[in-house]
């Protein structure tokens, strides 16, 4: 009997503490993608809040999407060139969302299926190039736009060559 109390009481106490603590929400999303995780923690200054697809006005068609990509590119380059790399955060975040949706936008714009792979691969290449800049900004390093500018401009050129 003494053996039972010796081990049973501490076990019961531990189980009681565990039950009282409960299974509270840790606040971490369980099915979040890596991009969503990055966006959720993406608050670099007090005025910036994490953005989602719902916060970005999606281009109506492929042509509008390309104009938007070029506009984001110019805004990002301008912010970096003027010494305000943190000013590139919002355009970088929005550009990432538009580039992820670009294959779908192309499909809905009746771009021929033969072009979809080029669009998908090129959009991914652009995302990778801009993510290098984004990572540098997030790590408080000076982003080197010149190091990726040729790749970015070539990719934008490829996307502009896609026709209906």
C-alpha positions as CSV (number, residue, x, y, z in Angstrom):
1,X,0.0,0.0,0.0
2,X,2.8,2.4,0.9
3,X,4.3,1.7,-2.6
4,X,1.1,2.8,-4.2
5,X,1.0,6.1,-2.4
6,X,4.6,6.8,-3.0
7,X,4.2,6.8,-6.8
8,X,0.5,7.4,-7.2
9,X,0.4,10.7,-5.4
10,X,3.1,12.4,-7.4
11,X,1.6,11.0,-10.6
12,X,-1.9,12.3,-9.7
13,X,-0.4,15.7,-8.8
14,X,1.4,16.0,-12.1
15,X,-1.8,14.9,-14.0
16,X,-3.8,17.5,-12.1
17,X,-1.4,20.3,-12.9
18,X,-1.5,19.3,-16.6
19,X,-5.3,19.2,-16.7
20,X,-5.6,22.5,-14.9
21,X,-3.2,24.1,-17.4
22,X,-5.4,23.0,-20.3
23,X,-4.7,22.9,-23.9
24,X,-4.8,26.7,-24.6
25,X,-4.3,28.2,-28.0
26,X,-0.6,29.0,-28.6
27,X,-1.6,31.6,-31.1
28,X,0.5,29.9,-33.9
29,X,-1.5,29.0,-37.0
30,X,-1.3,25.3,-37.6
31,X,-1.8,25.2,-41.4
32,X,0.1,28.3,-42.4
33,X,2.4,28.4,-45.4
34,X,6.0,29.7,-45.0
35,X,4.9,32.9,-46.8
36,X,2.0,33.3,-44.4
37,X,4.3,32.8,-41.5
38,X,6.6,35.5,-42.8
39,X,3.8,37.9,-43.5
40,X,2.3,37.3,-40.0
41,X,5.5,38.4,-38.3
42,X,6.2,41.1,-40.8
43,X,6.0,44.3,-38.8
44,X,9.2,46.3,-39.4
45,X,8.0,49.7,-38.2
46,X,5.1,50.8,-36.1
47,X,3.0,51.9,-39.1
48,X,3.4,48.7,-41.1
49,X,1.0,45.8,-40.6
50,X,1.0,42.4,-42.1
51,X,-0.8,42.3,-45.4
52,X,-2.7,39.5,-47.0
53,X,-4.2,38.8,-50.4
54,X,-7.4,40.6,-49.3
55,X,-5.3,43.8,-48.8
56,X,-4.1,43.8,-52.3
57,X,-6.2,44.9,-55.2
58,X,-5.7,42.2,-57.7
59,X,-5.0,43.2,-61.3
60,X,-8.0,42.7,-63.6
61,X,-6.0,40.9,-66.3
62,X,-2.5,39.9,-67.4
63,X,-1.7,43.2,-69.0
64,X,-2.6,45.1,-65.8
65,X,-0.6,42.6,-63.8
66,X,2.5,43.3,-65.8
67,X,2.0,47.1,-65.4
68,X,1.6,46.5,-61.6
69,X,4.8,44.3,-61.5
70,X,6.8,47.1,-63.2
71,X,5.3,49.7,-60.9
72,X,6.3,47.7,-57.8
73,X,9.8,47.1,-59.3
74,X,10.2,50.9,-59.8
75,X,8.9,51.7,-56.3
76,X,11.3,49.1,-54.7
77,X,14.3,50.3,-56.7
78,X,13.4,53.9,-55.8
79,X,13.1,53.3,-52.1
80,X,16.4,51.5,-52.1
81,X,18.2,54.1,-54.3
82,X,17.0,57.0,-52.0
83,X,18.3,55.3,-48.9
84,X,14.9,54.3,-47.5
85,X,15.0,50.5,-47.9
86,X,12.2,50.0,-45.3
87,X,10.0,52.0,-47.7
88,X,10.2,49.1,-50.0
89,X,8.4,46.7,-47.6
90,X,4.8,47.3,-48.7
91,X,5.7,47.1,-52.4
92,X,7.7,43.9,-51.8
93,X,4.9,42.3,-49.9
94,X,2.3,43.3,-52.5
95,X,4.5,42.2,-55.4
96,X,5.0,38.8,-53.8
97,X,1.2,38.3,-53.6
98,X,0.7,39.4,-57.2
99,X,3.5,37.2,-58.5
100,X,2.1,34.2,-56.7
101,X,-1.3,34.9,-58.4
102,X,0.2,35.6,-61.9
103,X,-0.3,32.1,-63.4
104,X,-3.9,32.2,-62.3
105,X,-4.3,35.8,-63.7
106,X,-2.8,34.6,-67.0
107,X,-5.1,31.7,-67.2
108,X,-8.2,33.9,-66.5
109,X,-6.9,36.3,-69.2
110,X,-7.0,33.5,-71.7
111,X,-3.2,33.4,-72.1
112,X,-2.5,30.2,-74.1
113,X,-1.7,27.2,-71.9
114,X,1.7,26.8,-73.6
115,X,2.8,30.0,-72.0
116,X,1.8,29.1,-68.4
117,X,5.0,27.3,-67.6
118,X,7.1,30.3,-68.7
119,X,4.9,32.6,-66.6
120,X,5.1,30.3,-63.6
121,X,8.9,29.8,-63.8
122,X,9.6,33.5,-64.5
123,X,7.3,34.7,-61.7
124,X,9.2,32.4,-59.3
125,X,12.5,33.7,-60.5
126,X,11.3,37.3,-59.9
127,X,10.1,36.3,-56.4
128,X,13.5,34.8,-55.6
129,X,15.3,37.9,-56.8
130,X,13.0,40.3,-54.8
131,X,13.2,38.0,-51.8
132,X,17.0,38.5,-51.7
133,X,16.3,42.3,-51.3
134,X,13.6,41.6,-48.8
135,X,15.8,39.4,-46.7
136,X,18.5,42.0,-46.6
137,X,16.1,44.7,-45.4
138,X,14.6,42.3,-42.8
139,X,18.2,41.6,-41.5
140,X,19.0,45.4,-41.5
141,X,21.6,44.9,-44.2
142,X,21.9,47.3,-47.1
143,X,20.0,45.7,-50.0
144,X,22.0,45.5,-53.3
145,X,19.5,46.2,-56.0
146,X,22.3,46.3,-58.6
147,X,23.2,42.7,-57.9
148,X,19.7,41.5,-58.9
149,X,18.7,44.2,-61.4
150,X,19.7,42.3,-64.5
151,X,17.9,39.2,-63.4
152,X,14.8,41.3,-62.5
153,X,14.8,43.2,-65.8
154,X,15.3,40.1,-67.9
155,X,12.4,38.3,-66.1
156,X,10.1,41.3,-66.5
157,X,11.1,41.3,-70.2
158,X,10.2,37.6,-70.5
159,X,6.8,38.2,-68.9
160,X,6.2,41.1,-71.4
161,X,6.9,38.8,-74.3
162,X,4.1,36.4,-73.4
163,X,1.2,37.0,-75.8
164,X,-2.3,35.8,-76.2
